[in-house]
Amino acid sequence: MAQRAVELAEDESTCHTILGQFCMEQRLFDLALHHAARGVEMNPANQWNRANFGIVLSHIGRAEEGLEMLRDARRVDPYFVPGWYWRGLGTAQFVLRRHADALPDFERGVTSNSLRALAMLAACCAKLGYSERAREVVARCLAVQPGATVDKLVARMPFKDAGDSRHLAECLRLGGMPE
């Protein structure tokens, strides 16, 4: 559908950034980068495009740039605070191994049924030594997705760098997520 949107409205920046997100989810990282960057190039003042581009950058091993792009989105519009923004910011911080900075972002962006955000929140808590809190969040993950395991959760996160996936797995194990 996003591909069709780009075909119908090639000059619409948001179509490109959304297609970039879909490509990232399918681990088509070069295409994700191309479309997300194209969206920002077409409309650099659009905070939604900048934030989406930051999320893509964070997943493809360029988290420092991603973090800056996410922060730029808030500089453009200080009232820009959708839940997914905080989860994206938390992911960038997590990839940079800044768990103490990622924790409040995930707390702000997590929803009761956001499995990825809950998993990342549990991982941060575990890495910071908040083992009881990590176990509580793991229990919330399992309530959302009975049968969730470390491998299943890591497989859902479209990280290009295997080191980021291994780090998430290590933190989830530390938090008590079942194998």
Secondary structure, DSSP 8 states (H G I E B T S, - for coil): -HHHHHHH-TT-HHHHHHHHHHHHHTT-HHHHHHHHHHHHHH-TT-HHHHHHHHHHHHHTT-HHHHHHHHHHHHHH-TT---HHHHHHHHHHHHHTT-HHHHHHHHHHH--TT-HHHHHHHHHHHHHTT-HHHHHHHHHHHHHHSTT--HHHHHHHS--SSHHHHHHHHHHHHHTT---
